[in-house]
Amino acid sequence: MSKRRDEYLQKHWLKYPEMPRGALRYGRVQQIRLGVQILTDWTFKDAAEIKAGDVLVDGDLIALFPNNQIVLLTPNLTEKTPKSDKWPEQKKWFDYLSMIRTFFKEKRFQDVKTPTLVACPGTEPSLDVFETEFELGSRKLKYFLPTSPELNLKKLLSEGAERIFEIASVFRNGELTERHTPEFTMLEWYRAFANLSAIKMDIIELVEYLADQLKVERPLEVLTFTMSDLFKKHCNFNFTPMTTIEELKQLAADQKVDVASATSIDDYFYLIFMEKIENQWPKDRLVFVEKYPPYQAALARVGNDGWAERFEVYWQGLELANAFHELNNPVLQRERAQEDLHKKQALGKKPIELDQEFFTALDYGLPPSAGIALGLERLYMALFKLKEIGSISK
């Protein structure tokens, strides 16, 4: 800090004034070097004998008034300059979220908000969770941050909601890569009395709408593959709902896939799919992969053909979304949830309890429904062709 500036701030400046009336312009000084000749002719309203060019630095917040007067509102006391301000990029992110809300409101969806402190964060076996504790005197209650708003959104469906969406912060512990952060933004939407074809059309229209609004390239085309098609094409293997773990072990050996970490049929399926199949399609296409094996059903129905009625969506090499034709049979849902808890225990994950309100909602009746969870940072990455999730300013 120059002596002249230091003297001004200490002796002459009216510290942190309210915003005065009548300003012609206001904001940060962007680059004092380019304005010295003019600024030295301007004087501060509250210290007319001080030349502005002697005391202003890049990043100071000022107000400009008639008669070449300047008021210093807030000085920049750091080394940071406006060149490093993140707001322009941050605004792009917030505009993107606003566009998404507009899209769904135009399709007559209700924007909803579900809790961030929950008794059950979700039962997905592989996910680590964030846990906290509510204390009131001697009373202590365990709470979690949600890995997804799914359970609470389905409660709303059972109460009569038909078209709902939520943009929510979700949390997954132990995840930090180019494509993962411990907190990220999830878009979930649900249609009661509908199936996956409606959700598929929603996401195609959403991606095209956002690409047009943001003036970036749309996907060149939409491709749809079944899981059976992909195993046949890339592994020359006849994959069916009845394929056994022994057959997958043999396939892994034939394809030279490292399955040393595998302990279940889910593991063998996942490792083969990840190494030999996933992203073996053009990155500039919007790709739907559907018809999963029954042990990969999660919260989806299993159809009469034996396949789990779900799909995943890929674009620009990124897995973007996961959609289910929702399981609404409370008996089967309880069985799967208990199985998930056993898997979590076997994996050494933190113990959780089931959301009994969710099962009460299922007992009351969840209509035939379809829904999808979409990672908004990843979609943003795909739209702008970004390589790392950490490059998004928000």
Summary of the structure (lengths in Angstrom):
residues: 394
radius of gyration: 27.8
end to end distance: 31.2
largest distance: 87.7
contacts: 1150
relative contact order: 0.12
helix: 37%
strand: 24%
